[in-house]
Amino acid sequence: MAVKRDFSYSVTWNLILIIVGSLVQTVGFKAIAAAHGFVPSGLFGVAALIEYKTGLLNAGGWYLLLNVPMFILGYLLIGRRFLAYSFVSMLVISLGYMVIDFQLHIQNQLYAAVCFGVIVGTGAGIVLRSLGSNGGLDVVAVILNQRYNIGVGKTYFGFNLVLFSFSFASLDNDLVIASLIAAFVAASAVEYSLSLFNQRKLCLIISSQNSDIADKVMEKLKVGATFLEGVGAYKKEPRRVLMVVTNNIQLKRLEEIAFTIDPHALFIVENTFNVIGSTFSRRKIY
């Protein structure tokens, strides 16, 4: 288990995530967005908008130029490792956009927007599973969060509000609405990509035989367990609550162990997006 976790935080694994995720995003940008004239969210959306309005360079070149001040600022204010990984992502997206030359021939604008959102959101989610980011606005969002406690979501919302407001003033309204749909789908795809393998189940078991249940859980499932001290509200008697964090695969086995030992146990399950520490994920340090 320790070897697996160490590999997950190695340079090799992080570069694989960043390069693959960035290439997936680039395919969405070039094969769909460029063909339909969509305005992506974030800094790449600014690059695309400049290309549409000026006809100079392409969005990949503009994205590279727009990132220069971002990374100078990041170099001064953020951890070097995070910035280095983010730089790789930015470089892959910029150069990939210049090199990739094919289209996914989707005629319907709505279908194209949904497909674009799924592809780009999935790619961004893959990158965000690494110790870096997608570059661009991510760098500024992290700085504002660390320095001024401004939520990353608020930074993106404010930036995209200005971006799409300007787009409405300068582009066809139907096109901008399709771009907004794509941005919403992309945000949902990012969340799904991040939670796909990270989601855990927080289980609370209330039983008079919690000690036996805990021993069996550690023996059969090979996971840790924690006793919480509680007091029954009706009889005012002290009672132990067993807390176990597990995944979807082992949840049914945990339930079977609990009710086999105590058919009258109270079994409570809550979804939790991520668990950091111990044998689970490490904290992402910027």
C-alpha positions in Angstrom: 0.0 0.0 0.0 2.8 2.4 0.9 4.6 1.7 -2.4 1.3 2.4 -4.3 0.8 5.7 -2.5 4.4 6.8 -3.1 4.0 6.1 -6.8 0.8 8.1 -6.9 2.8 11.1 -5.7 5.9 10.5 -7.9 7.0 12.8 -10.6 6.4 10.1 -13.2 2.7 9.6 -12.3 2.0 13.3 -12.0 3.5 14.0 -15.4 1.4 11.1 -16.9 -1.8 12.7 -15.4 -0.9 16.2 -16.5 0.1 15.3 -20.1 -2.8 12.9 -20.7 -5.3 15.3 -19.2 -3.9 18.3 -21.1 -4.0 16.4 -24.4 -7.6 15.4 -23.8 -8.5 19.1 -23.2 -6.6 20.2 -26.3 -8.6 17.8 -28.5 -11.8 19.4 -27.2 -10.5 22.9 -27.8 -9.2 22.2 -31.3 -11.5 19.5 -32.6 -14.8 21.0 -31.4 -14.5 24.5 -29.9 -12.5 25.9 -32.8 -14.8 24.4 -35.4 -17.9 25.9 -33.8 -16.4 29.1 -32.5 -17.2 28.3 -28.9 -15.7 30.5 -26.1 -14.3 28.1 -23.4 -14.3 29.3 -19.8 -11.1 30.5 -18.1 -8.0 32.0 -19.6 -8.2 29.8 -22.8 -11.6 31.4 -23.4 -9.9 34.8 -23.5 -7.3 33.4 -25.9 -10.0 32.0 -28.2 -11.9 35.3 -28.1 -8.8 37.2 -29.1 -8.3 34.9 -32.0 -11.9 35.2 -33.2 -11.8 39.0 -33.1 -8.3 39.7 -34.4 -7.4 36.7 -36.6 -3.8 37.0 -35.4 -2.0 33.9 -34.1 -4.3 31.1 -32.9 -5.7 30.5 -29.4 -2.7 28.3 -28.5 -0.3 31.1 -29.1 -2.4 33.6 -27.3 -2.8 31.2 -24.4 1.0 30.9 -24.1 1.4 34.7 -24.1 -1.4 35.3 -21.6 0.2 32.8 -19.2 3.5 34.6 -19.0 2.4 37.2 -16.4 0.5 34.4 -14.6 3.6 32.3 -14.1 5.8 35.3 -13.2 3.3 36.0 -10.4 3.1 32.4 -9.5 6.9 32.1 -9.3 6.9 34.8 -6.7 4.0 33.6 -4.6 3.4 29.9 -5.0 5.3 26.7 -4.4 7.8 25.8 -7.2 6.6 22.2 -7.6 2.9 23.2 -8.2 4.1 25.9 -10.6 6.4 23.5 -12.5 3.6 20.9 -13.0 1.1 23.6 -14.0 3.7 24.9 -16.6 3.8 21.5 -18.2 0.1 21.5 -18.6 0.0 25.0 -20.1 2.8 24.1 -22.5 1.1 20.9 -23.6 -2.2 22.7 -24.2 -0.6 25.6 -26.1 1.7 23.5 -28.3 -0.9 20.8 -28.8 -3.4 23.3 -30.0 -0.9 24.5 -32.6 -0.1 21.0 -33.8 -3.5 19.1 -33.6 -5.3 19.5 -36.9 -8.5 17.6 -37.1 -12.2 18.0 -36.3 -14.9 15.9 -34.7 -17.7 16.5 -37.2 -20.7 17.2 -35.0 -23.2 19.4 -36.8 -25.7 20.1 -34.1 -24.5 23.0 -32.0 -26.1 21.7 -28.8 -24.6 18.2 -29.2 -21.2 19.8 -29.9 -21.4 22.0 -26.8 -22.2 19.0 -24.6 -19.5 16.8 -26.1 -17.0 19.6 -25.8 -17.9 20.1 -22.1 -17.5 16.4 -21.4 -14.1 16.1 -23.1 -12.6 19.3 -21.7 -14.0 18.7 -18.2 -12.7 15.2 -18.1 -9.3 16.3 -19.2 -9.2 19.1 -16.6 -10.3 16.7 -13.9 -7.5 14.3 -14.8 -4.9 17.1 -14.5 -6.4 18.2 -11.2 -5.9 14.8 -9.8 -2.1 15.5 -10.0 -0.1 17.9 -7.8 -0.4 20.6 -10.4 -3.1 22.4 -12.3 -4.2 23.4 -15.8 -2.2 26.7 -15.6 -3.9 29.9 -16.6 -6.5 31.0 -14.2 -5.8 28.2 -11.8 -2.6 29.9 -10.8 -4.3 33.2 -10.0 -7.2 31.3 -8.2 -4.7 29.5 -5.9 -2.8 32.8 -5.1 -6.1 34.6 -4.2 -7.2 31.6 -2.1 -3.9 31.5 -0.2 -3.4 35.2 0.3 -6.9 36.5 0.7 -9.0 33.4 1.4 -11.1 34.0 -1.7 -12.6 30.7 -2.8 -11.4 29.2 -6.1 -15.0 28.9 -7.3 -15.6 32.6 -6.6 -12.5 33.5 -8.7 -13.7 31.4 -11.6 -17.3 32.7 -11.3 -16.2 36.3 -11.4 -13.7 35.9 -14.2 -16.2 33.9 -16.4 -19.0 36.4 -15.6 -16.8 39.1 -17.2 -15.7 36.9 -20.0 -19.1 35.8 -21.1 -20.6 39.3 -20.6 -18.0 40.6 -23.1 -18.7 37.6 -25.4 -22.5 38.5 -25.4 -21.6 42.0 -26.5 -19.3 40.9 -29.3 -20.5 37.5 -30.6 -23.7 35.8 -31.7 -26.0 35.2 -28.7 -26.8 31.6 -29.6 -23.0 30.9 -29.8 -22.4 32.3 -26.4 -25.3 30.4 -24.9 -23.9 27.2 -26.3 -20.5 28.1 -24.8 -22.2 28.6 -21.4 -23.8 25.2 -21.7 -20.4 23.7 -22.5 -18.9 25.5 -19.5 -21.6 24.0 -17.2 -21.1 20.5 -18.6 -17.4 20.9 -18.2 -17.7 21.9 -14.6 -19.9 18.8 -13.9 -17.4 16.6 -15.7 -14.5 18.0 -13.6 -16.4 17.1 -10.4 -17.2 13.6 -11.7 -13.6 13.0 -12.7 -12.3 14.1 -9.3 -14.8 12.0 -7.3 -14.7 8.9 -9.5 -11.9 7.2 -7.5 -11.8 9.5 -4.5 -15.3 9.1 -3.1 -15.5 7.4 0.2 -18.3 6.2 2.5 -18.3 7.4 6.1 -20.1 4.7 8.2 -21.3 5.1 11.7 -22.4 1.9 13.5 -24.2 2.0 16.8 -24.3 -1.4 18.5 -23.8 -3.0 21.9 -21.3 -5.4 20.2 -19.2 -2.7 18.5 -15.9 -4.2 19.8 -16.6 -7.5 18.1 -17.7 -5.7 14.9 -14.5 -3.6 14.9 -12.3 -6.7 15.3 -14.0 -8.4 12.4 -13.8 -5.3 10.2 -10.1 -4.9 10.8 -9.5 -8.6 10.2 -11.7 -9.1 7.1 -11.6 -5.7 5.4 -8.1 -4.7 6.4 -9.2 -1.1 7.2 -8.9 1.0 10.4 -11.8 1.8 12.7 -12.4 4.4 15.4 -14.6 4.4 18.5 -16.5 7.6 19.3 -17.9 8.0 22.7 -21.6 8.8 22.7 -24.6 8.8 25.2 -28.0 7.5 24.4 -30.6 10.3 24.6 -33.4 8.2 26.1 -31.7 6.1 28.8 -28.7 8.4 29.2 -26.4 5.4 28.9 -22.9 5.7 27.5 -22.5 4.0 24.2 -19.7 3.5 21.7 -20.2 4.5 18.1 -17.9 2.8 15.6 -16.7 4.9 12.7 -15.3 3.3 9.6 -14.3 5.0 6.3 -14.5 2.7 3.3 -15.2 2.7 -0.4 -18.2 1.6 -2.5 -16.7 -1.9 -3.1 -16.3 -2.8 0.6 -19.5 -1.1 1.8 -21.7 -4.2 1.4 -19.2 -6.4 3.1 -19.0 -3.9 6.0 -22.8 -4.0 6.3 -22.8 -7.8 6.3 -20.3 -8.0 9.1 -22.2 -5.5 11.2 -25.6 -7.2 10.9 -24.2 -10.7 11.1 -22.8 -9.9 14.5 -25.7 -7.7 15.7 -29.0 -7.9 13.7 -30.3 -4.9 15.7 -27.3 -2.6 14.9 -27.9 0.9 13.6 -25.9 1.4 10.4 -25.6 5.0 9.0 -23.8 5.8 5.7 -22.8 9.2 4.5 -21.0 10.1 1.2 -17.8 12.0 1.5 -15.9 13.4 -1.4 -12.4 13.0 -0.2 -10.5 11.7 2.9 -7.0 13.1 3.5 -4.4 11.6 5.8 -3.5 8.2 7.3 -3.7 5.5 4.6 -5.9 7.7 2.3 -5.0 10.7 0.1 -2.2 13.0 1.0 -2.9 16.7 1.3 -2.2 18.6 -1.9 0.4 21.2 -1.1 0.8 24.2 -3.4 
